[in-house]
Amino acid sequence: MADENQDHDEPVIRDKRRIDPETGEVRPVPGTAAAADAASEGTEADAAASASPEGDEGDAGDEKELTVDDILNAAQAEVEDPTAEHLADLKRVTAEYANYRKRTEANREVERERAIGAAVSVLLPVLDDLDRADKHGDLEGDTPFATIAAKLRASVEKLGLTPFGEVGEPFDPQQHEAIFQQHSDDVEVDTVADVVETGYMLGGTLLRAAKVVVKTPA
């Protein structure tokens, strides 16, 4: 009985599942065109796998012709010897930046003078009172009033405030405001005969015109 059991063939197990448990893909039905295509693809894949490794290495070598060192060397060469187009762009950017700095500095100076002018304008009536006091002789000597007046004038001058308007100087309609005219044989051109109110410049800006009496040629 034991010999008869050993002569029997081993059972054959056929996997007829439609879904491949390893790949999860649908298996083609035997005898169809899809099964024939799958067999053909398997044959081509085996042929490609058995190809010479030297050929694959050669293709990979062709794809790696451009290395990181090559890119860095090209960039360094561009920096050391820029093209005409890049050089023109660099000059244009440099010129635009220089113009921007000039405009910024000019605008900053204008805003500075405007702020100082707004603050100093409040003090102009006080300076006018000091001028009138000086004409009446109230600022003579070393009196406390004279000392305070001198300090105030020195302080506003440090801010850039400059007085103008002197007797005998030519009349300038851009800086002087004529409040009265009188004919005279002593002058050949319009001349300041008296300063009623001192004019002031703040840097290059006219803060207030001088009010004057003008002598005109007879």
Helices and strands as residue ranges (DSSP letters): H 2-7, H 33-49, H 53-63, H 68-80, H 84-120, G 121-123, H 124-135, H 144-158, E 161-164, E 176-184, E 191-197, E 199-202, E 205-208, E 210-217
